[in-house]
Amino acid sequence: MLEIKPNCENCGKSLPNESHEAMICSFECTFCADCAKDVLYNVCPNCGGGLEKRPTRPSGLLAKYPASSKMYMSPVDQEQFKEMLAKYKHIDPRKR
């Protein structure tokens, strides 16, 4: 089941279940839309995959399947990310 992480892993911005700004990769790394666009250029710094809008869990199921409360913080080291970004930035995520 998808883990609904509560924050952007890069900047720490709050991304509750109902957020329209939450972006995830196929491994559920979670970033805000601003970081995904302006910092990561649609390249997940952990796996190199693309970032897509995170689905919202239906509110009626949150009691049974709550969003995570565990904070995830792993700010992107731009120097280390340079090589991955150069490799993947201009390749469609489905072809990486």
C-alpha positions as CSV (number, residue, x, y, z in Angstrom):
1,M,0.0,0.0,0.0
2,L,1.2,3.5,-0.8
3,E,2.8,5.3,2.1
4,I,1.5,8.8,2.3
5,K,4.6,10.6,3.5
6,P,3.8,13.9,5.3
7,N,6.6,16.2,4.0
8,C,8.9,17.0,1.1
9,E,12.1,15.0,1.6
10,N,14.2,17.9,0.2
11,C,12.8,21.1,1.8
12,G,10.5,19.7,4.6
13,K,7.3,21.4,3.3
14,S,4.2,19.8,4.7
15,L,2.4,17.5,2.3
16,P,-0.7,16.2,3.9
17,N,-2.9,13.5,2.3
18,E,-5.0,16.2,0.5
19,S,-2.1,18.2,-0.8
20,H,-2.1,19.0,-4.5
21,E,1.6,19.6,-4.4
22,A,2.9,16.1,-3.5
23,M,5.0,14.4,-6.1
24,I,6.4,10.8,-5.9
25,C,8.6,8.4,-7.8
26,S,7.8,4.7,-8.2
27,F,9.7,4.0,-4.9
28,E,7.5,6.6,-3.1
29,C,10.2,9.2,-2.6
30,T,8.2,12.3,-1.9
31,F,8.8,15.9,-2.9
32,C,6.8,19.1,-3.2
33,A,6.0,20.3,-6.7
34,D,8.4,23.3,-6.4
35,C,11.4,21.0,-5.6
36,A,10.3,18.5,-8.2
37,K,10.3,21.2,-10.9
38,D,12.9,23.8,-9.8
39,V,15.5,21.7,-8.0
40,L,15.1,18.2,-9.2
41,Y,13.9,18.9,-12.8
42,N,11.7,15.8,-12.6
43,V,14.6,13.5,-11.7
44,C,14.3,11.6,-8.4
45,P,17.7,12.1,-6.6
46,N,17.4,8.6,-5.1
47,C,16.6,6.4,-8.1
48,G,16.7,8.6,-11.2
49,G,13.1,8.0,-12.0
50,G,10.5,10.6,-12.9
51,L,8.1,12.3,-10.4
52,E,4.3,12.1,-10.7
53,K,1.4,13.7,-8.7
54,R,0.8,11.6,-5.6
55,P,-2.7,10.2,-5.4
56,T,-4.9,11.2,-2.5
57,R,-6.2,8.5,-0.2
58,P,-10.0,8.7,0.1
59,S,-10.8,10.4,3.4
60,G,-13.2,7.7,4.4
61,L,-10.3,5.2,4.5
62,L,-7.8,7.4,6.4
63,A,-9.0,6.0,9.8
64,K,-8.3,2.4,8.7
65,Y,-5.2,3.3,6.6
66,P,-3.7,6.5,8.0
67,A,-1.1,8.6,6.3
68,S,2.3,8.3,7.7
69,S,3.4,10.6,10.5
70,K,7.1,9.7,10.2
71,M,9.0,12.7,8.9
72,Y,11.5,12.1,6.0
73,M,14.3,14.5,5.4
74,S,17.1,14.0,3.0
75,P,18.0,17.3,1.4
76,V,19.5,17.0,-2.0
77,D,23.3,17.5,-2.1
78,Q,23.4,19.5,-5.4
79,E,27.1,18.6,-6.0
80,Q,26.4,14.9,-5.7
81,F,23.2,15.2,-7.7
82,K,24.9,17.0,-10.7
83,E,26.0,13.7,-12.4
84,M,22.6,12.0,-12.1
85,L,20.8,15.2,-13.2
86,A,23.0,15.5,-16.3
87,K,22.4,11.8,-17.1
88,Y,18.6,11.9,-16.9
89,K,17.3,15.4,-17.1
90,H,16.7,15.3,-20.9
91,I,15.4,11.7,-21.1
92,D,11.7,11.0,-20.8
93,P,11.2,9.2,-17.4
94,R,9.7,6.2,-19.1
95,K,12.9,5.7,-21.1
96,R,15.4,6.1,-18.3
